[in-house]
């Protein structure tokens, strides 16, 4: 495949303006919807740009859309998304108050891992989202987003719950956590994810003391139902 032209940079506003940020995000969304830089543009049902507030202080970055996201054009609408909603409610936030995006804006076939070429071509879209929103904290969900934005090879099991500086963005804190999909059927990962989420209000400057996570059955604390059926396919590399 021939090298694609780089995604043009959007001009940065001199002063933060919510209406201007919303317009810039809408402009960028249109560019994403028309993107065919890699083969994913031929296999997707829809692009998944991201959703939430253009003024969000907290931004979440996952790996790539799954089946349900590809069908609906919205991020985190499957079982992992339901868990993310529960975790947000745990710290008194809703989707409308944060911004949720992914490294890739199109679903890889069969939910396979993102390929390096795809990440490289899609990276500028994510970087422009970050530039426009200017969050205080970016919570990376899982390995791919964490390694991309930290620029380090450390896996999520080593760095989850440890705030880090973001290269090129001195005012933004990176906060890696497990991907919600990795916690759906693994109680130990769920406990770690809950404990890490409990630290987010302090990072955002809204610290409210909370007890450490108690050992409570998954279905009773967060409403995640156990099932004997096979879970829907999720991307690999979440650990």
N, C-alpha and C positions, 0 to 999 in steps of 0.2 A: 504494500500500500504506500502510495506516495505521501511524503510528509505534508501535513496540513498546515495552512497558514495559522499563526498564533492568534488566539482570541484577543481582539482589541481591548485595551484597557478602558474602563469607564473613568471619566474625569472625577476627581475627588472634590467634594464640596469644601468651601473654605470654612463654613460654620455648620455644625450639626443641625439638620432640618428634617423632622420626621416625614413631612410630605415629600421632600426631595428624595429621601432615602427610599420611600415606597415607590416613587417613580423609577428610580435607578434599579431597584429590584425587579420591577415589572419589565423594564427594558432588558435586563439580563435574562429574565425568564423567557422572553421571546427569543433571545439568541440561543438559549439551551434547547427550546422546542424545535428550532430549525437546524440543530447541530447534526451533522453526519460525518464527523471527523474520523470515527472508527466504525467497525462492523456492528457494534451494538445499536447503531442508528437504524440498521436494517431489520433487527430481530425484536426490538421493543414494541410493546403495545402503546405505551406513552412514556414521556419523560417524567421524571420525579424531581422537580426543581428544589422543593423544600417548602416549609410552611411555618408561619408564626409571625411574631411582631418584628417590624423593621427597627424597633427601638430596644430589642431584647438585650438585657444585660447578661443573659445566659444562653449559650448556643450549644446544641448537641450535634455531633458529627458522627454518623455511622459509616457503614461499609458500602453498601449498594442496595438498591431496591430488590425486594423479593417478588413473588408472584402477585400477591394482593396489592402491593404498592404499584406494580406495573399496570395492573388492571384499573386502579383508581386514580393514579397520578399523584398520590399523596404519600409522604413518608410514614413508616411505622404504623400501619393500619392492621397488621396481623396480630398474632398472640404476643409477640415481643412488644408491639406498640401498646397493647392493653396493659402490659406490665409497666411500660414506661409511664403511662398515664397514672397508674397507681403510685409509682415512685415520685412523680411530680406532686401528686396530692399529698404525699407524705411530708413534703416541705412547703405545702401551701402555695403551689404554683399550678398553672394550667398551660396547655399548649399555646393558648393565645398570648401568654406572657413570655414565652421563650421562642427560639427559632430552631427548627429541626431540619437537618440536611444530611446528605451522604457524600462520600468521596466521589462515587460514580452517580451520574444522573439517569442512567439506564440500567435495566436488569441484565446481568450476565445470563446467558442461556443455562437452564437447569440449576440456577443459583451457584454456579461455579465461582471460584475465587477470581477477583479482579486481576487482570493481567497488567504488567508494568506499562505497556504502551497505552492502555486505556486510562490508567491512573495519570500518566503524564499528560495526555490530551485533555482530560477532564479537570485536572488540578486547578487550572486558571479560573474556572467557573467558581470553585469553592473559595479560592483566594479572593475573588472579587466580592463574593457574598460576605466574607469576613471583613473586608475593607469597608463595605457599605454599612453593615450593621454595627461594627465596632463594639462587640460584647466585652464585658469585663472578664468573663470566664468562658472558655470553650471546653466542654466536657466531651472527650473523645471516647467513643463506644467501641471497645474491642481493639484488636491488633492493627488492622490496616490503617484506620484513622489515626491511631496513636503513633505508629511508626512514621506515617507521612508527615504529621504536623510537628512531632518532636525532632525528626531527622535522625533518630537513634534506632538501633536494632532491638532494643529491649522489648521483650514481650509483655503483654498486659498483666500476666501473673506476677511479674516483678515490680511493675510501676503503678499498679492501680492504687488510687487513693493518695497519691503523692503529687502535690501541685508542682508545676514546672513552668519555667519561663518559655515564651514562644519566640522563636527566632524571627527577628524583623518586626516584632510587635511587643515592645517593652511594656505596654500597658495591659496586655492580655495575659491571663493565667491559663495554662493548660491543665486540665484535671482528668487524667485517664481513669476510666472505670470499665468493668466487664460489660460486654454487650448484653442487653437483656435476654437475647436468645440463648446465651450461655448459662443463664440463671433459671430458665423456665423449668428444667427437669433436674437441676443440680442444686439441692438445698444449701450446700456450702457456698456456692457462688452467689446464690440469692442473698445470703446473710452478708457476704462481703459487699455486694452491690448496695444493699440497704445502708450498711455502715458508711460507705463512701458517700452516698446521697445525703446522709445526715451532716456531712461536713460542708455541703454546698452553701447553706445560708451564711455561714461564717465567711467563706470566700467571697461571697457577694456583699458582705457588710451587714447582713441581717441576722446575726447570730442569735439563735434561740436555743438554750441548753436542752438537749434531748438525751435520754438514756441510751446506752449501747443497745444494739439489736438483741432482742431476746430470742431464745430458741422456740419458735412457734411454727406449727405446720404451715407449709407454703400456702395451702388453700384457705386457711383461716385468716392469715394476716393480709394477704394481698388479693385474695379472691381468684387465684389461678387454679383452675379445675384440673384434677388429675384425669388422665384418660388412658384407656388400654389401646387406643389406636395409635398409629405411627404419627409423630409430629410432622407438620408441613416442612418441606426442605428448607434449610437455612444455609447461608454462606458458611464456608469453612473458614478456619483461621481465626476463630473468635477467641482463642486462648493464647 
